[in-house]
């Protein structure tokens, strides 16, 4: 449902000039509260669904989401998962790391995405929106 809302809602894209990605924040939540199977399923299904509705090659978003989820899952005993500040920092870090991870995968697959100053703006918007969407996810 998150991937469909990202694709169907054009208002943030029209206003901000960037698509807001909610999957990294959802991955943080899944890694802090659920088990290994939920992380793998979210990375696989969410990544494939996101790629099928975007211009990414199929599977380009799966590996970055999985890495984010596994890193948080492996160290969740060390993380203060009940602390709101720690959750916000994890959400921002995941929202910033996921586009960079996808870019890394795309460049290694031989794709040549358009990169420029607009890409930096989109990355900043996605990072800030990750923090905002984390607070929205906390409300539910």
N, C-alpha and C positions, 0 to 999 in steps of 0.2 A: 504494500500500500504506500510505503514511503517513496519508493521509486516512481510509482504512478503519479503521486502528488508533485514530485519534483518535475516531471515531464509535463503534467497538465497545467500547472500553475505558471503562467507566463508573467505575472505582475512583478515578482522580484527580478526576473531577468530583464524586463523592460525598464524598470526603475534604476536598478543598480548596474546593469550591463554585465552581470555575471550570474551564472546558475548556482543556486544554493544547494549544497550536497549534504544531506542528512545521514547518509550511511556511515560515515566515520564516527559520528556521535552515537548512533545506534550500536555500532560495534563496541564502543567503550562501555556502554551500558550492558551489553550482552556479556562482555568479558568480565565485568565486575560482578555480575549477578548470576550468570548461568554457567554451564559446563562447556567442555571441549566440543561436543557435538553441535551445540547451538552456534558456537563461533564459526565452525567450518560450514555449517548450513547457511548462515547469514552471509559469509564471505562468498560462497559459491553462488547461491541463488541471487543475493542482492547485487553482487558484481556482474553476473551475467545479465540480469534484468536491466541494470543500469547501462551496460554496454549495448544492449539491444535497442535501447531508446536514445542512444547518443551516437556520436560519430566515432567513438572508440572502436578499435577492433575487438571482436568478441573475446572476452577473457582478460582484457588489459587491466581491469579494476579488481579482479579477484585476488591476485597476489598481494597488492598493497593492503587491502582490507584484512586478509588473513594474517599478514605479518603484524599489523597493528593489534588485532585481536589476540594473537598468541603471545606477544610481548606483554600485554597488560594481564592476560590470564596467568602467565608464568610468574608474574611478580605481584599478583593481587593481594597476597598476604602481607607484603611489605608496604603496599599502598594504603592510604587511609581512605577506604572506600565509603566510609560514613561521613567524611569531611567534605563539605560542599566546595571549599576552595580547591581541594585536590581533584575533585571531579571536574571542575571548570578547567583547570590546567590540563588535565588529560584530554578533555574535549577539544580544547584549542590546539593542543599538540597533534591530536589525531586529525583534526580538520586541516591542519597545515601540512601534515606528512602525507596524507592520502593523495592529493594532486601531484606532489613531487614524486611519490612512488609510482603513480600511473605514468607520469612523464618519463621516468627512468625506464619503465617497461616498454613504453612506446619507442623510445630512442634505441633500445636494444633489439627491438623487433624490426628495425629498419624504417619505421614510420618517421615522417618529417612534419611534426605539428608546427603550426604558426606560433612563433614566440616573439614577443615584443613587450613594450611598456603596458599594453592592454592586458597581457598575460599576468604581469605583476599586480595590476589592479584587481583582476579576477581572483588571484590567489589570496590577496588581502581580504577581499569581500568574503570569500569562502571560509577563511580562518575566523573572521569576526562573526560571521553567521553561524559557524560551528558552536561558538560560545553561547550565542543567543538561542540556538535550537536545543542546546544542552539544558538550558534553564526551562525551556518549554517541555522537554522530555521529563525533567524532574517533576514538573507539575502534575504529570499523569502518573 
